[in-house]
Amino acid sequence: MKAIFSINFSRMLLLALFFLNSCAYKQQHVLFKTDVPIPTAPPNTTYATYKISPDDILQIRNLQNIKYIADDQPVASGSGQNPTYQVQEDSTVALPVIGRVLIGGLTKAQATKKIEELYRKNLLKDPIIDLKIINLKVTILGEVRTQGNYLLLKDKTNLVDIIGEAGGLTEKADEKYIKIVRGDKAHPQIIIADLNNIRTLANPKLNLQNNDIIYISQNKRTVRTESQQNISGIIQSVLVFVNTALIIYTLTRK
């Protein structure tokens, strides 16, 4: 009888250890991990060199009169002093007076010049057109104060700019190994940035592109501390279980 109880007790203890280990384990959220060589990132495409595409949202203003894109035509879309226009599937955008303008495949500077020329030809003497692409964004995840999507509104927005907008790094961040995931989702490229190295700031690849994903993982110190806490939690749970089991065993022997 005692032998059977001892065997059953041992089995129960092993099962409990396995269960407690599974429950107490705290998963580390390591994203975008890869065990294969990463292709070299493509040439940098900044906001200034980005080619306008269908579904892009443009803010277009005539700086001669910020309330109108053309002197005798009120803004047809958008709100207040920030009119916006969406590029259609045929790569055109509909603008007051001049109608549809084909701008798909043009850079911001090229589209601005084309629109200015059309307004000069049809309506205005010296139009000064201000064009911005306002839907370009990057996503920042991991150890920053505020994760989320951030718009690219400057000709050159670099990694440090976006980290600043996100409230800066947390005390758990690994500033030596920041990943930027870029390019086609089927064939992404990864750029590694080390913010401890001042020369990193001069790297043109850190000028962000549309749809870049920035991931900042935890530093080794934090990972080690959390692992120790996990182990400590497991040990405490096991000790509680063993103590309870011994009490039950003692009581059953009486």
Stockholm file with secondary structure:
# STOCKHOLM 1.0

chainA/1-254         MKAIFSINFSRMLLLALFFLNSCAYKQQHVLFKTDVPIPTAPPNTTYATYKISPDDILQIRNLQNIKYIADDQPVASGSGQNPTYQVQEDSTVALPVIGRVLIGGLTKAQATKKIEELYRKNLLKDPIIDLKIINLKVTILGEVRTQGNYLLLKDKTNLVDIIGEAGGLTEKADEKYIKIVRGDKAHPQIIIADLNNIRTLANPKLNLQNNDIIYISQNKRTVRTESQQNISGIIQSVLVFVNTALIIYTLTRK
#=GR chainA/1-254 SS CHHHHHHHHHHHHHHHHHHHHHHHCCCCCCCSCCSSCCCCCCCCCCGGGCCCCTTCEEEEEETTSTTEEETTEECCSSBTTBCEEECCTTSEEEETTTEEEECTTCCHHHHHHHHHHHHHHHTCSSCCEEEEECCCEEEEEESBSSCEEEECCSSCCBHHHHHHHTTCBCTTEEEEEEEEEESCSSSCEEEEECTTSGGGGGCGGGBCCTTCEEEEEECHHHHHHHHHHHHHHHHHHHHHHHHHHHHHHHHHHC
#=GC SS_cons         CHHHHHHHHHHHHHHHHHHHHHHHCCCCCCCSCCSSCCCCCCCCCCGGGCCCCTTCEEEEEETTSTTEEETTEECCSSBTTBCEEECCTTSEEEETTTEEEECTTCCHHHHHHHHHHHHHHHTCSSCCEEEEECCCEEEEEESBSSCEEEECCSSCCBHHHHHHHTTCBCTTEEEEEEEEEESCSSSCEEEEECTTSGGGGGCGGGBCCTTCEEEEEECHHHHHHHHHHHHHHHHHHHHHHHHHHHHHHHHHHC
//
